[in-house]
């Protein structure tokens, strides 16, 4: 992971003045000034902000503290826990397997992971729980678009969510294979294909990749995506030589909330979470988003066909209902990304076709193909994440000329 400055600069996308890329210099500066003010008021420990357009970076700048406990300054090469920004990367890896003919989107999950055969769904009525058979089993497409009937234990207190919590389904001490078997033994939260429900589905995709490739998830992602794209600092664990680059949150929540206990990136986990386990940097994730914006290619290396990328970033929900909370109005969901389907409705700016997601510790990104534009904000501010996602996106689009 450790790189000398020359090799790091060679891997970073080229820099250009904002005006060259159709961004207002004053408004680009305002974005950083507003974030600096948030840092000065003690609400944002530190961050790295990126704006990319037309294949170049108009902004790659750090602010605040890498570690508020020591006062160490944030740096552009800081390593962040990106949590659910892992999902798009794993989704790309799955679609690479689709392109190689090893799996189809229509395949039932149980075809590759037999533990998911003969599942039941938990139906709660009048305080009682009934288990009913699943007549239409979940497919690989369902896992990618979060319609497989799974859930997250922290999204509520329904029967299945309590089962997840009791089983400590988030444990990093069990292998991906053990995780898959533990999860599959529990009833579903929803009938597959009937409703969008954010869930541990991408963790299941991580196990699916292990079965398809015969490698651990970490080994496969390194070989298939990170090495080809030059993502030198993205992995499930940070080596000791790079511990000094790990960004940390405040010890106490600035808004008085309960601090999120963030992942420990210094110790290799048994569970390599496809849904939320990666550590990465702004430069690495910018390369991944430029690869997506280029429709599957970066620097002469093509990992996906252009039509496959278009398919991934189209809406796959149609009339399937979302939850109205994590999935904003005017948005559907593709194969690993939220996708904008209407020019209005949402509070977030962005063109129709813009796709985005974020991580629970405070990271976020968007890609706007219509404007040839992307943005990344990496911070470790868990309870302030919704505020900073809105703020960053609003200020980024305000800079477009």
Secondary structure, 3 states (H helix, E strand, C coil): CCCCHHHHHHHCCCECCHHHHCECHHHHHHHHHHHHHHHHCCCCCEEEEEEEECCEEEEEEEEEEEECCCCEECCCCCEEECHHHHHHHHHHHHHHHHHCCCCCCCCEHHHHCHHHCCCEEEEEECCEEEEEECCCCCEHHHHHHCCCCCCCHHHCCCHHHHHHHHCCCCCCCCCHHHHHHHHHCCCECCCCCCECCCCCHHHHHHHHHHHHHCCCHHHHHHHHHHHHHCCCCCECCCCHHHHHHECCCCCCCCCCCCCCCCCCCCCCCCCCCCCCCCEECHHHHHHHHHHHHCCCEECCEECCCHHHHHHHCCCCCCCCECCCCCCCCCEEECCCCEEECCCCCCCCCCCCCCEEEEECCCEEEEEEHHHCEEEEEEECCHHHHHHHHHHHHHHHHHCEC
